[in-house]
Each structure stands twice: as C-alpha cells, then as structure tokens.
Amino acid sequence: MTVTRATAPVPVAPWGLPLVGHVPALVRAPARWLAACRTTGAVTEVRLGSRRAYLLSAPELVHEVLVGQGARFDKGGPLFDRIREVGGNGLATAPHEEHRRQRRLIQPAFAPAHIAAYTEAMREESAALTARWSARGRICALTEMHRLSVGVFTRVLLPGADIADPVRLAEQTRSLSDGIAARALFPWYDRLPVPANRRFRLARRQILDAADDTVRAARSRPDHSRLMTALLGPDADGEGFTDGELRDQVVILLAGGTETTANTLAWAFHLLARHPTVESRLADELDGVLHGRLATPDDFPALPFTRDVVLETMRVRPVVWLLTRSSTTEVELGGHRFAAGSDFVVSPYQLQHDPAVFPRPDSFDPDRWSAPATPALRQACIPFGAGRRKCVGDTFALAEITIALSAIVPHWSLRPVRTARPPRPRFRTTLAPNRLPMTTVPRR
C-alpha cells in the first residue's frame, strides 16, 4: 500500500463498507456508484479491500494522466495485474519501455494503407454472415457479431488458418472477462472451488493453446499477412519476438480485439432497435451513398451520420469501461500530491455519462456529435483510451464496424424478440449485454 501526501484531504467515495470497502458497490451497481462518486469530487479515494486507488472523475484530470503527464504513469493496478495472468506482456498490458518496443513493431501494420487492404476480409465476412440469415429468423446478435469479428481477425492475422471457433471463442472470452474481473476485486477468488473458476482455467488454457497453434503455424509458413509480418519481424536492434512473446501478442489481439468489436456492434444493433428513427436515417444514408454495395474506406467521409452513430454507441456503451494506471513518480493532480506507486482509476463510462459534459447522458443521440460543442465532447469521450497507450487498433475497429453496418442495416432490421427480457449490461472486464436475442427482418 502506498502513502498519499496531499495538500488537501482526498474525499472517500460513497457506499463503502468495513473491510471490503467499495467492492460491493462496484459489483452490484457500478453505474449508479460511479454517478454517486462524481458528486463527491474530481478525485475520490476508492478502497478495494485493503488496497486503495483514486478515481478521477474530471475530464481534465483524466487528460493529464493519459496525455499531459502520461510519462509519469504506466499501466498497472489490480485489473491489469490480473489481465497479465492471461495475456502476459502483450501490447495492451506491457510496461512502458517494453510497450514502446512492441508498438514500434506492430504500429505499421495498422497504418491507413494496410487498413484499406484488410477491408476486403471485412466485406467478405460481413456478406457471408448475412447470407446465413433467413427472414424472421431468430439469432443471438452478440454471438453473430463474435462470429463476424473472429472471422475477420483470423483472416487478417493468418489467412487460411482455422484459428478458433467463433462461438466457442465468445464463450471463452466471456469466462475470461468474468474471471479477471472477479480476481481483480477479490484476490482470494481463484482459490474457491466454484464452477466459474473451472470455466476460467479451461478458457485460459484453450485460448493459450490456440495462440500457441497460431505461432507454430505462422513460423512454418513462407508467406504472411501484413499483421503477422509485423509480429514476426525484427525490431530496431535486429531482434524479434520470442515464441512466448508472440503468443502474448496473439492472445491480446485475438481475445481483446475481437471481443471489443463484437460487443460494440451488438450494442449498436440493440440501440438501433430501440430508436427506429435513427435506424431509418442510418439506412437512408447508407443506401444513398452506397446504392447496395458494401462500404470501402473511400466511402467513409461521405457517411457522417454513420460515423456519429458509431461514436454515440461507444459513448453510451463503452466496451472498455474501466482503466487503471499507476504513477511511476510523485505526481500532483487536482490539488492533491500522490506518491510514486499510487493506483488511479479512470472510467470512460463515468466520463461519458457526465451530464455536465453530455446533456441527457443516457439518451442515444448521434446528432450531439454534429453540434458546435463537439470538440469539448471529444476530449471527454475516450472509448479507445488516449495518449501513448491509446488502442493501436482503433482505426481497424472503426472500419470493421462501419463496414458491418453497411452490410446489415440497408438490408436487415434486427428486432428484439418479443418474449425475451431486455438485455442487461454486464460490467466485467468489458461491458457487454448479458444476452441479445433478435429477429432478422428483411427491409425489402
């Protein structure tokens, strides 16, 4: 535990309990608890059992941690400690110096020119997905979006290889997400003889095995995709990733990249079903620009409402809803001085539902992004993070989501199953709907 030296007392977050601190509030009602923390102050002390962290609720302080003073912070805290148990020191979890080396190797594979090349796989997988649908058929939209994102990513990573079954991978990533979240909050949780722990260990083993198979297949092939070429290539010192390091990258990219995109698309179709006027405007724009074909990157500038729908989806339901950082030196934030090694928590969900920044924050309103105040909103909307550790695949994800919408919305309307309960948000390592049964209704 670190000692905080502050110029003023740091207020303690509400709803804390003896011994367990704020863990019950974070588990039972995370959205309401985050809203309550906002009223306590820009910086609040959060107690996770015996461990302390500091929740930053003001956009300007979050910007300081992620961007302005980013060199004084590294990824750390209980959440990333647990993610490393699965993903090792992959790009999303590696400490700063190792992250710089890895990013130099991987970043070129996500340059705009290469994103354009990847979109062929995005278009083909989107078309193949909808070709399986039937009029008035019943689907699980969450599973279907996982099927799409896994299909796209495996083709981009290692074309022609059967890396993972999409439905099984969705189940595995959900088990991992649940297990990582539980272990971050309850350090003793992995010692309990409960079914969830058995599912977690099985999912971890199967995903690591799939990653090892991918590494072996890649090493044995003479030709590679641009992304795999980047992963296999040498760094500035002439050295590349070891097999273990390469496995860590595949785990992070495969499990993390596919889950976040799939969950965002699932939330998009849920929100469109609840807002038919928005859905109709989106279909009209896609029809008017594309005339029945699937989008390409050249079309993206002509699809401003589509862009705003995607951004508003990520604002209302940010899949990465919680970030943690650890200070590497003494820092000052919001009038408080913190020692090196202090843990900080940032919640994109909390920031993006702040009524002082986003009027009617719970409303799904894509038009808010075309208003004059958009620049101020964008600083507070961080679905991909910000600064040096911003998601390397943000452009890739946006392209995939846009192309999927262009393949589905003009031709299909996904409607909620009347007899099904509305989906509930599951705040785990990522934010996903607990279920999403829908009916596929042809538009024409």
N, C-alpha and C positions, 0 to 999 in steps of 0.2 A: 504494500500500500504506500502511496506517495503522500507527501505533506504539501499542502497548498498554502502559500503565503499570499494573502490577499490584502489589497488596500481597503476593501470593504467586505463584510461577510457575504459569502455566497448563499443565497436562499436555497432551502431544501425543497425539492419537488413535492407536490402534494400526494396524498394517498399512501404514504409509506407506513410500513408495519414493523414492529420489533423483529429483529433477527433477519427476516427475509427482505426487508427494505421495500423497494418498489417492484420487485419481481411479480407479485400477484397482479398489480395494476397493469403492468406491461403485457402480461399473458392474457388476462381476462377482457380488458377493454383498452387496447393500445391507442385507438383513435381518440377516444374521449380523454384518456390520460394525457396524451400529447397536447390536446387542446387546453387542458387544465394547466399544464406546465407553462404554456405560453403566457398565461395571466400572472405567473409568479415572477417572471423576469426574463431578460435576454440570456442569462446564464443561470442554470439551476443545477444543484447537486443531486445526483441520482445514486441511490445505494442499491447495488445488486448483491444481496447478501452482505458479505464483509468487504466487497470491492466497491470503490467509489469511482464515479465518472461524472462528467459535466456536460449537460445537454445545452446546445447552443440553439436558441430559437429565433435569433435576429438574422436576416439575410446578410447584413454587412459583416457580422462576426463569422458566419459560415464562409463568406467570400475570403475573409482574412485567413482562415485555417486552410482552405483548399487552394487559394490562389495567392493572396497578398503575402502571407507568411508561410506559404506552402513548404519552403525548405526547412522549416522548424518542426514539421510534423511528418510522421510516417504512418503507414497502415499498421494498426495494432488494436489492442483491446480484446475483450473476450470473444467477440464474433469472429474476427479474423484469426485468432488463435485456433479456434475450432475448425474454420474452413481449411486451414493449413493441414489439418489431420487427413483431409481427403485430397486436396489439390496441391499439397506440398508448397513449393515456392514457385508456382506458376505466375504468369504475368500479373494477375489480379491480386495476388497475395504476397509477392516477393518484397523484401525490404528495399529501401530506396536505391542503394547502389546496384543491387542485382536487378532491380526493375529497370534501371537506365540501360543496362546491357541488353536485357531481354527486349525492351521496347525498340532499341535500335535495330535489332534483328527482325522483329515482327512488323513494325510500323509500315515499311514499304509495301507489304502485301495488302494493306488496306488503303493505299493511295487511290485517288479517284479513277485513274486509268484501269486499275485492276478491279475495282468495284464494278465498273461497266462490263468487264469480262465475266464476272460472277453472275450478273443478272440473267444470263441465258439459263443457268440452272434454276434460278428463282422463278422465271417464267414457266419453264417446263414442269417443275414440281407443282406450281400453283395450278396449272392446267390439268395435270394428272390427278390432283386432289379432287377438283370439282367434277372431273369425268366420272368419278365413282359415286357421285351423289345421284339421288333419284327424287322426283317430285314428291313432296310431302313425306320425304324420308326423315327418320329421326337419327340425329347424330349427337355425340358429345363434342361440342365445339372446342373445348380445351384439348381433348385427345386429338382431334383433327388438326389443330394448329401445331401441336407437338409433332404430328406425323409430317407436316409440311416443313417445319424448321429443321428437324433431324434430316429429312431428305435433302434439303438444300445444303446443309452444312457438311454432310458426309460427302456429297458430290464435290463441294468446293475443297474440302480437305484432302480427300483421297478418292478421286473419280474411279468408279468401277468396283470399289470395295464395299462389302456388306459389313459396315462397322457396328451398327446397333439397330435393333428393332425399335421403331419409334414409340409404340405403345409401351413396351417394356421400359424403355429409357425414361418415359414420362413418369412411370411408377417409381423407378429407381431415384430419379432426381427429387421427386416428392418425398420419398423416405429420407433421402439425404438432407433435404431442406428442413424437414421436421426434426431430424436428429441433431443437426448442427445448432438449430435454434435452442433446443432443449438443453444441450450441453453447454452452450454459451451462458444460459441463465442458471443452470443447476449443474455445477461441476461434478457432482456425485451421480448424475443421472445415468451415466454409462455403466454403472455397477448394478443397476436394478435388473432383475430377471423378468423383463416385460417384453411382450411381442414387438413393440416398437423398436427396441434395441436389437432384436434379432433381424428385423427388416432393415435397419440401418446398416448393420455389419454385412448382411448379404448384398445390399445395394452397393456399398462401398467396394466390396470385393469384385462384384460383377463389372462395375464401371472401371476399376483399375485394370481388370483383365482385358476389357475391351480396348482400353488405352494401350496396354502392352501389345495386344494383337495389331493395333494400328501402327505402332512404332516398328514392329518386326516387318509388317507388310511394306511400309514406306522404305525401310532400309534395303529391302530386297528388290525394289523396282527401279528401273533405269530412268523412268520419266515421272515427273511430279507436277502437281498443281502449283500455282504461284505461292499459295499459302504454305504448302508443305516444303517448297523450295526454300522459303524464308526460314522455316523452322529447322531445316537440315543444314542450312548454310553456315559459314564461319562468321565470327564476329570480327571486330577491328584488329584483334590480336591473332587472328587465324584459327581460333578455336570455336567449335560449335557446341550445341547442347549434347550432354551425355544422354544415354537412353533413359535414365531416370528423370533428368530434367525435361526431356522431350515428352515423356509420359505425363509429367505435371502440366505441361502446356496443353496437351490434348485433353486432359481431364477438365481443366478450367475452360477451354474453348468449347468443348463438346457439351458438357453439362451446363455450364453457365450461359454460354451464348444461345443455345437452343431453348433453354427454359425461359429466359427473359423475353425473347422474341415471341415465343408461343403464348406466354401469359399476356403480353401486351395485345396481341391480335385477339385473343379470347375476350379480354376486357373491351376491346373496340367493338366487337360484334354484340356483346351484351349491352353496351351503352347505345349503340345504333338502334337496337331493337326497342329500347326504352324511349328513343327520340326519333320517331319516324320522319319528322320534318327534316332533321339533319341528315338522315339516311337518304331521303329523296333528293336533297340538294347535292349530296355526295355522288349519288348515281348519275344525276344530270351532268355534273362537271366531268365525270369520267367518260360518260357517253359522248358529250360534246367535243372533248379533246381527242379521245382515242378511237371513237367510232367502232367499237367492238374488239379492238386488239388490246394486247396487254401493254402496260407502260414500259418504257425504257428510261434510262437516266436523262435522255434529251427531253423527255416529256415533263419531267418533274417541275421545272419552273412555270409551266402552264397549268399546274394543278395546285393553286394556292389554298383552296378550301380543303383539299385532301390533306395537305401539309398541316393545316390548322386542326383538322380532326385528329390526326395522329398526335400532334403536340398536346392537345387538350385531353386525349386519352391518357397520355403519360403523366399529365399533371394530376388528373383526378385519381388515377390508379397507378402510381409509380411502382413498378415491379421491384426495384431496389429501393426499399422504403426506409432503410436504416444504414448509416455508415459510421464507422468508428475510426478514430485517429489517436495516436499517442505522440505527445510532444517529445522532441529529442533534445531540446534545450529549455531553459526557463523562458516562459512567454507571458505576455500581458494581453488580456482580452477583456473588453467590456469593463475596464476599471479594476480587474482582478489579476493578480500575479500568480502564476502556476509553476510549480517545479517541473524539471525535466522528468519524463516518465508518467505524466498525468494523462489519463484517458479522457477522450472527448467523444460525444455522440452527436451526430447530425442526422436529422430525419427529413429527407425530401418530402415525405408525406405531410409532415407538420408544416414545413415551409410553404408547400403548395396548396395548403388549405387555410392559410392565414387570411382572415377577412380584411385585414388592413392593407394587404397587397392585392388579393384576389377577391373583389366583391362577389357575393354569393358563391363562396368557395366550393360548396358541394354540388353546384349546378354544372351540368355538362354544356358548355357554351363555347364552341370553336371560334365564334366571332370575336371573342375577347382578344384574340391574337392579332387582329387587324386594326385594333384601336390605336390611337396615338400613344398611349402609355405602354405599348408593347415592350420597349427596351427595359423599363423598370421591372416588368413581369419576368422577362427572360433571365435576369440575374437571380431571381428567387425560384426559378424552375430549373431543377438540376437532375432530370431523370437519368442522365449518363454520368453524373458527378461533374467535377470541374477541375481545372488546373492540371498539374503534371500527371495525376493519376486518373484523369478522365478516361472513360471506356475507349479502348483502341478501336472497337468495332462499331462505334455509333453510326457512322455513315453506312456501313454494311447493313445494320439492323433497320435503319430508316428506309433504305432501298428495298429490303425484303418486305417490310410491312406495306409500303406503298404499292409494290407490285402485287402482293396478295390481295389488297383491297381492289386493285384494278381488275383482278381476275374474278373476284367473287361478287362485289357489290352491284355491278351493272347487270348481272345475270341471275343472282340469287338474293333472296331476302331471308335471313336467318331469324326465325321467330321463336320465342320461348315456348316450351311445351306447357300447355295449359295446366296439366295436372301436377307439374313439378314445382317444388318450392323454389323461390328465388335464390340465386347463388349468394353465398356469404363470403366476404373477404377473409382469406386465411393469411394472417400476419405471421409468417415464419421467417426463414432466411430471405425469401422473396414473398411478394404479395400476389396471391393467385386466388381465383374463385375456387370454392370447395367443390363445385360441380357446375356444369353448364350444358344441360340437355337442350337441344334446339331442333326445330323442324326446318327443313330446306324447302323453300317455296320459290319456284321459278318466277322471274319478273316478266317474262314474255314467252 
